[in-house]
Amino acid sequence: MIRSLLICFLSFFLFQVVAQETGTVRIGLLIQDKGSLAAQQGAELAVRRANEKGGIFGRPVELVVRSMEGPWGTGSKQAVDLIFKENVWALLGSHDGRNAHLVEQAATRSIVVFVSAWSSDPTLSQAYVPWFFNCVPNDDQQAETLVGEIYTSRKLSRVATIVDDTYESNQALKGFLKKLSLAGKNSPSQFLFGDYAAKSEGLAGEIRKTGAECLVLFCRPSNSLNIIRLIRQENLNLPVFGSQLILDENELTGQEIREFDNILRIPSGTWSTSASMAFRQEYQKRYGKMPGLVASYAFDGMNLLIDAARDAGSPDREKIQHYLANHTFEGVSGTFQFDNLGCRVEKRNVMPVQNGFPVANGSD
């Protein structure tokens, strides 16, 4: 134990020396795979803005990107590489929950801040790690908002859920069922998308048999899109709700995401209209396409870390952590404030989707 503590101390000391000598402020970004460009581009835009304004006390900000495809455990190796070889001041992650756990473990051992900008896995905050912060409302928070909207505001009682076999989808469903149980509500009719993938029209018939008054989707983006198309084809006139994980522009094109417009409703805080529009215009000008939720959260997460690094003034990880834990930040996706578990604290409502974003004043 003593040897491990000494190694950690020496590693931290060497990190401080090297980081101050390099003259750059390095921030690591971990993405799901090399095809996951949305988060990288969102983070790049934040770094570009910061450097155009002089960086951090004249020191340029440098984005160091690593992808996490490969055998299980690659995510941990890449996080360790960023921390000890690249000497990053902090980590930003845009990937699934399983990889987020690996990064969280590496960050905890190394005492470095880790900001998650996509995974909504609630178990990340249940590790009680003070170095972890999440830009995205987690599955439990989203479920609470959905339950309030469906059962309390709309007074619906017959609900059908559709889930696929991905880890993220099942975590989201678990959160929803847990909140239903706590609220004393009846369990919904549950459908597994894989059982109907080959004959989707059969799913429509089974949903009708339940007498469902609404649908709640806990599926990956491509499967959710197939369900939305089925709803149109079979004239299922039902309100459709889902989690934010559906709107992943790495998996769907902009045109495909627009098929959710005014049909899908998701839980969300209130996005900043002016900041969001400015970001979208700048992103489109630079990359030739509109950003989605993934790019937007990565942009916000990187700006959070840049602000924290600027406040710290040095690669002092405790100061960076203290800033994030105790300050309020205004971003594209609204106001950022974190509780003692690193979860984002905000007022959330269920909003219709337009152009890949939740819109408070959208048509319902």
C-alpha positions in Angstrom: 0.0 0.0 0.0 2.9 2.4 0.9 4.6 1.6 -2.4 1.4 2.4 -4.3 0.9 5.7 -2.5 4.5 6.6 -3.2 4.1 5.8 -6.9 0.9 7.9 -7.1 2.6 10.8 -5.3 5.7 10.7 -7.6 3.5 10.4 -10.7 1.5 13.4 -9.6 4.6 15.4 -8.8 6.2 14.6 -12.2 2.9 15.5 -13.9 3.0 19.0 -12.3 6.6 19.6 -13.4 6.1 18.4 -17.0 2.8 20.1 -17.5 4.2 23.5 -16.4 7.3 23.1 -18.6 5.3 22.2 -21.8 3.6 25.6 -22.0 0.3 24.0 -23.3 -2.9 23.1 -21.4 -3.7 19.6 -22.6 -7.2 18.2 -22.1 -8.0 14.7 -23.1 -11.0 13.6 -25.0 -12.1 9.9 -25.1 -14.6 8.9 -27.8 -16.4 5.6 -28.6 -14.6 5.0 -31.9 -12.9 6.8 -34.7 -16.2 7.2 -36.5 -17.6 9.2 -33.5 -16.7 12.6 -34.9 -19.5 14.7 -33.4 -18.0 14.9 -29.9 -14.5 15.6 -31.3 -15.8 18.4 -33.5 -17.8 20.0 -30.7 -14.8 19.9 -28.4 -12.5 21.2 -31.1 -14.8 24.2 -31.5 -14.6 25.0 -27.8 -10.8 24.8 -27.9 -10.6 26.9 -31.0 -12.7 29.6 -29.4 -10.6 29.6 -26.3 -7.3 29.9 -28.2 -8.7 32.8 -30.3 -9.2 34.6 -27.0 -5.6 34.0 -25.9 -5.9 30.5 -24.4 -5.4 30.2 -20.7 -3.2 33.1 -19.6 -1.4 33.1 -22.9 -1.0 29.3 -23.0 -2.7 27.5 -25.9 -5.3 24.8 -25.1 -4.5 21.5 -26.9 -7.1 18.7 -27.4 -5.7 15.2 -27.2 -8.1 12.6 -28.6 -8.2 8.9 -28.1 -10.8 6.4 -29.4 -11.8 3.4 -27.3 -12.6 0.7 -29.9 -10.8 -2.6 -29.4 -10.9 -5.4 -26.8 -12.5 -4.9 -23.4 -10.3 -2.7 -21.3 -9.0 -0.5 -24.1 -10.8 2.5 -22.6 -8.9 2.2 -19.3 -5.6 1.9 -21.2 -6.4 5.0 -23.2 -7.4 7.0 -20.2 -4.1 6.0 -18.4 -2.2 7.0 -21.5 -3.8 10.4 -21.6 -3.1 11.0 -17.9 0.5 9.8 -17.6 1.9 10.1 -21.1 0.1 13.1 -22.5 -0.1 14.9 -19.1 -3.6 16.1 -19.6 -5.1 18.5 -17.0 -8.5 16.8 -17.2 -10.6 14.2 -19.1 -13.7 14.6 -21.2 -15.6 11.5 -22.3 -18.2 10.9 -25.0 -18.9 7.2 -25.0 -21.1 4.5 -23.5 -21.6 3.7 -19.9 -19.4 0.6 -19.7 -16.4 2.6 -21.0 -17.3 5.5 -18.8 -16.8 3.2 -15.8 -13.3 2.3 -17.0 -12.4 5.9 -17.4 -13.9 6.8 -14.0 -11.7 4.1 -12.3 -8.6 5.4 -14.0 -9.4 9.0 -13.1 -10.1 8.1 -9.5 -6.8 6.3 -9.1 -4.9 9.2 -10.7 -6.9 12.0 -9.0 -7.9 13.7 -12.2 -11.3 15.3 -13.1 -13.5 13.3 -15.5 -16.4 15.1 -17.2 -18.8 12.7 -19.0 -20.6 14.4 -21.9 -22.8 11.6 -23.2 -23.4 8.5 -21.0 -26.5 8.7 -18.9 -25.7 5.6 -16.8 -26.7 6.5 -13.2 -24.3 4.1 -11.6 -21.4 6.3 -12.6 -22.4 8.8 -9.8 -23.2 6.0 -7.3 -19.4 5.3 -7.0 -19.3 8.5 -4.9 -16.2 9.8 -6.7 -15.6 13.5 -6.2 -13.7 13.7 -9.5 -16.7 12.7 -11.7 -19.2 15.2 -13.2 -21.9 14.5 -15.8 -23.2 17.0 -18.3 -26.2 14.8 -19.2 -29.2 14.1 -17.0 -28.8 10.5 -16.0 -31.4 7.7 -16.6 -32.9 8.1 -13.1 -33.3 11.8 -13.6 -34.8 11.4 -17.1 -37.1 8.7 -15.8 -38.4 10.9 -13.0 -39.3 13.6 -15.5 -41.0 11.1 -17.8 -43.1 9.5 -15.0 -44.2 12.9 -13.9 -45.2 14.0 -17.4 -47.0 10.7 -18.4 -48.7 9.7 -15.2 -49.2 13.0 -13.3 -49.5 15.8 -16.0 -51.2 13.7 -18.7 -52.9 11.3 -16.4 -52.2 8.3 -18.6 -52.2 4.8 -17.0 -51.7 2.3 -19.9 -48.2 2.6 -21.1 -46.1 0.4 -23.4 -42.3 0.4 -23.4 -40.0 -0.9 -26.1 -36.4 -1.8 -25.4 -33.6 -3.4 -27.3 -30.7 -5.5 -26.1 -28.0 -2.7 -25.7 -26.6 -1.9 -22.3 -27.6 1.7 -22.5 -31.2 0.9 -23.4 -31.6 -1.6 -20.5 -30.1 0.9 -18.0 -32.7 3.5 -19.2 -35.6 1.0 -18.8 -34.4 0.0 -15.3 -34.4 3.6 -14.3 -38.0 4.1 -15.6 -39.3 0.9 -13.9 -37.6 1.9 -10.6 -39.3 5.3 -10.7 -42.7 3.7 -11.5 -42.3 1.4 -8.5 -41.4 4.2 -6.2 -44.4 6.2 -7.4 -46.7 3.2 -6.9 -47.7 3.0 -10.5 -48.6 -0.2 -12.5 -45.9 -1.8 -14.6 -46.1 -1.0 -18.3 -46.6 -3.5 -21.1 -43.0 -4.3 -22.2 -41.8 -5.3 -25.6 -38.4 -6.4 -26.8 -37.6 -4.9 -30.2 -35.5 -7.9 -31.2 -38.6 -10.1 -31.1 -40.2 -8.0 -33.9 -37.2 -6.8 -35.9 -38.0 -9.1 -38.8 -41.7 -8.5 -38.8 -42.3 -5.0 -37.4 -46.0 -4.9 -38.3 -46.5 -7.6 -35.7 -45.3 -5.2 -33.0 -47.9 -2.6 -34.0 -50.7 -5.2 -33.6 -49.4 -6.3 -30.2 -49.3 -2.7 -29.0 -52.9 -2.1 -30.1 -53.9 -5.2 -28.1 -52.6 -3.7 -24.8 -54.8 -0.6 -25.3 -51.7 1.5 -24.7 -52.2 5.3 -24.4 -48.5 6.1 -25.1 -45.2 4.6 -26.0 -41.8 5.0 -24.3 -38.8 4.1 -26.3 -35.6 2.8 -24.7 -33.7 1.8 -27.9 -30.6 2.7 -29.8 -31.1 5.5 -32.4 -31.5 3.2 -35.5 -34.1 1.0 -33.8 -36.0 4.0 -32.5 -36.1 5.4 -36.0 -37.5 2.1 -37.3 -40.2 2.3 -34.6 -41.1 5.9 -35.5 -41.5 4.8 -39.2 -43.7 1.9 -38.1 -45.9 4.3 -36.1 -46.5 6.4 -39.2 -47.0 3.4 -41.4 -49.5 1.7 -39.1 -51.2 5.0 -38.1 -50.6 4.4 -34.4 -51.8 7.7 -33.1 -50.0 7.6 -29.7 -47.7 10.1 -27.9 -44.1 8.8 -28.1 -41.6 9.5 -25.3 -37.9 8.4 -25.1 -34.5 9.2 -23.6 -31.9 11.5 -24.9 -29.7 8.6 -26.0 -32.0 8.3 -29.1 -30.7 11.5 -30.6 -27.1 10.4 -31.4 -25.9 12.1 -34.6 -23.0 9.7 -34.8 -25.5 6.9 -35.7 -28.1 8.8 -37.6 -27.9 11.5 -40.3 -29.4 14.9 -39.9 -32.2 13.9 -42.2 -32.9 10.8 -40.2 -33.0 12.7 -36.9 -35.5 15.1 -38.4 -37.9 12.2 -38.7 -38.4 12.5 -34.9 -39.6 16.1 -35.2 -42.8 16.8 -33.2 -43.3 13.0 -32.7 -40.7 12.1 -30.1 -40.7 13.9 -26.7 -37.7 13.7 -24.4 -36.8 15.0 -20.9 -34.5 17.9 -20.9 -33.5 21.1 -19.2 -34.1 24.4 -21.0 -31.5 25.0 -23.6 -30.1 28.5 -24.2 -31.7 29.7 -27.4 -29.1 32.4 -28.2 -26.0 30.4 -27.2 -27.4 27.3 -29.0 -28.1 29.1 -32.2 -24.7 30.8 -32.2 -23.0 27.4 -31.6 -25.0 25.7 -34.4 -24.2 28.4 -36.9 -20.5 28.3 -36.1 -20.4 24.5 -36.2 -22.2 24.4 -39.5 -19.9 27.0 -41.0 -16.8 25.0 -40.0 -18.0 21.4 -40.6 -20.7 21.8 -43.2 -23.5 20.2 -41.2 -25.6 20.9 -38.2 -24.6 19.6 -34.8 -26.8 17.4 -32.6 -26.9 16.6 -28.9 -23.5 14.7 -28.9 -21.6 17.7 -30.3 -23.4 20.2 -28.1 -22.7 18.3 -24.8 -19.1 17.9 -25.8 -18.8 21.6 -26.6 -20.3 22.4 -23.2 -18.1 19.9 -21.4 -15.0 21.2 -22.9 -15.9 24.8 -22.1 -16.5 23.7 -18.5 -13.0 22.2 -18.3 -11.4 25.2 -20.0 -13.1 27.6 -17.5 -12.0 25.4 -14.6 -8.4 25.2 -15.9 -8.4 29.0 -16.3 -9.6 29.5 -12.7 -7.0 27.0 -11.4 -4.2 28.7 -13.4 -2.1 25.6 -13.1 -2.4 21.8 -13.5 -3.7 21.6 -9.9 -6.3 18.9 -10.2 -7.9 19.7 -6.8 -8.5 23.3 -7.9 -10.1 22.2 -11.1 -12.3 19.8 -9.2 -13.2 22.5 -6.6 -14.2 24.9 -9.4 -16.6 22.5 -11.1 -18.1 21.5 -7.8 -18.8 25.0 -6.6 -19.6 27.2 -9.6 -22.5 27.7 -12.0 -21.8 27.7 -15.7 -24.0 28.8 -18.6 -23.7 26.6 -21.7 -25.4 25.8 -24.9 -27.5 23.1 -23.2 -28.5 25.5 -20.4 -27.3 26.1 -16.8 -24.7 23.8 -15.3 -24.6 23.1 -11.6 -23.6 19.8 -10.0 -24.7 18.1 -6.8 -22.3 16.3 -4.4 -22.4 13.2 -6.6 -21.4 15.0 -9.8 -25.0 14.9 -11.2 -26.3 17.9 -13.1 -28.9 19.9 -11.2 -31.5 21.5 -13.3 -35.3 21.9 -13.8 -36.3 19.4 -16.5 -39.5 19.1 -18.6 -40.6 16.8 -21.3 -40.2 18.6 -24.6 -40.9 17.8 -28.3 -37.9 17.3 -30.6 -37.2 19.6 -33.5 -34.1 19.3 -35.7 -32.5 17.0 -33.2 -33.0 19.2 -30.1 -35.6 19.5 -27.3 -37.6 22.7 -27.9 -39.6 24.2 -25.0 -42.1 26.0 -27.3 -42.3 23.3 -30.0 -45.7 22.1 -31.2 -47.1 19.2 -29.2 
